[in-house]
């Protein structure tokens, strides 16, 4: 059974910080291609005019929205969830630092708006905590006794349905500057990094190893969204599901070092990726994660095929 129950609220006493990545929003040239891709991926895709909303089956959270605009894919804004009694403290911090911004034209006007050092609009909105309060529970397969085959026939395989959004990875011209901003303004904490090339930050109120990650590039942009599934087998089945749907460019199956998750990345029609992820590390709200700087050879993946040549290309146009 999928682990779709809403997480119970966890909170680190005395700490000001966003508790969840509430939603990511980007634009693509054509919505029909986006709808085909995300339906094939296993998401609950709901269309409303010139917008697609991305849900996971059986979960009430709207994890992402996709609009039709422009000639290339472009990250538009991120929305983070905060606790209601933290609104005043966030407003004071943002005003003191001179970081306030106007609501994005594609968004409603609610919440607190600001801009990251890369110029990406951010929305802080009072919302239920959608990041997990515990490490995701694996899907438990039916027990198969000795003397019987455990693998189903291909015709009996059920579609892979991700359970929730795990994280997004963003491109940035300055990784360490973004880490400092996340720490000082959003209250996110460094999990791990490898020099100034890549870094991972988690929520202080309990989250996966990373809610957001940053990779160095010439401009801001969205590299991938990552979606939690219930087993390593589902990661593999997801890769096959997408190949059968015609999305043949991908990386994996493999296992990461930082975060420890099993992965498969499938390339979308615009050059970015969606990831099936299983068994990512979890940082409880009452634990200080021992962040470290890892050498490149020990920071990417433990095993798996070599990455695609274009895996770290940023296809977004500068703002």
Secondary structure, DSSP 8 states (H G I E B T S, - for coil): ----S-------TT-----EEEEEEEEES-HHHHHHHHHHHT-EEEEETTEEEEE-TT-----EEEEE-SSS-EEEEEEEEE-GGGHHHHHHHHHHHT-B----TTS-S-SEEEE-TTS-EEEEEE----S-SS-----------TTS--S--GGG-------EEEEEEEEES-HHHHHHHIIIII--EEEEEETTTEEEEE-TTSEES-SEEEEE-SS-EEEEEEEE-S-HHHHHHHHHHHHHTT---EEEEEEESSS--EEEEEE-TTS-EEEEEES--EE-TT------B--GGGSSEEESS---TTTT---S---
